[in-house]
Amino acid sequence: MAKVKLSTFAMARSGDKGDGSNVGVFVTNAKDYEVLKREVTVERVKQHFAKICFGEVTRYEAPNMFALNFLLRDSLGGGGSESLKTDAQGKTHGLGLLEMEVER
């Protein structure tokens, strides 16, 4: 196994859900999905986004799509027009997650 960034084998998409962001990460095969499930835990995602996510992180599994979906609560500074953050809709959070290093 080697340490690699998620971006080398996974894709992501993200957006806002009120004051939280929704981050989906997905792969194209079952073997890589097992890596995602093992390596991309709630604890690691919370730590990875520690500077912007001040609430709970919840993980949802979608094995039929080889995907994990995370809800990062209290990560958008109020969300939408309330937020003073540059990315008030969390569109960059997916790219941010792909910077995470995992054992593959």
N, C-alpha and C positions, 0 to 999 in steps of 0.2 A: 504494500500500500504506500501511496505517496500523498503528501499534502498538496491540494490544488484548490484554486478558487472555484466556487460554484459556476461561475461564468464559463468555465471550460467545457461543461457538459449539460448545463441547465439553462432554462429561460425563465423569465419572471414578468409579472404584470402587476401593477398596483394602482390604487386610487383611494379616494376618501370615502369614509362611512361616518359622517358627522364629524366628531372630534377625534376619530380614530382612522387609521389607515388599514386598508385591506391589501395584503401582499400574497400573491399566488406564485408558487415556484413549481415548475414542472419539467419532466424529462421525457425521453422517447422510448424507454424500455424498462422492463421489470428489474433488471440488475441495478440500474442507476436509481430506480425508485427505492430500492432497499437501502442504498447509500443515503438518500434523502431522509428516509424515516429514521435511520440510525443517527445521522450526524446533525440534522437541522431540527433540534429540539426547541421546545418553548424556552428553556433556560438559556440556550445559546443565542436564540433570536433576541431575547430580552437583553442579554449582555451586549450583543452586537449593536443594538439600537439604544443603549443606555443613555446617551446624551439627548435623545429626542423623545423616547417613549417613557412616559411617567406612570402609565397605568398597567393593567394586566395584559398579558399576551395569551391568546387562545389559538390552538392549532386544530385544524380540521383536515382529515385525510380524505382524498378522493382517489382510491386505488384504481378505479376504472379509467382514470385519465392520467395516471402516474403523476399525481399532483398533491401538494400540500398547500393549504391556505391558512394564512395567519391574520388575525385581527389584532392590531396594535392600538390599544385604547390610550387616550390622552396623549396622542403623538402629533397633533396638528395645531396646537395653540388656539383651540376654539373652532377650527375648521372654517372652510369657505371664506366668506367676507368678514368674519370675526377675527381671523388670524392675521398676525403681523409677520408670519413666516413667509419666506420667498416661495416655498412650495406648499401652499395651504391645502392642496388636494392630495398630497402624498404620492405624486406621480414618479418621483425619483426613488421612492423607498424600495421598489423592486430591483432597480439597478444597484442600490446600496446593499441589498441582501446578497446579490450575486458576487459581491466582494468577499463574502465570508469564505474562509478556508476550511476544507473538510478532508478527511482521510478517504481516499478512493483507491 
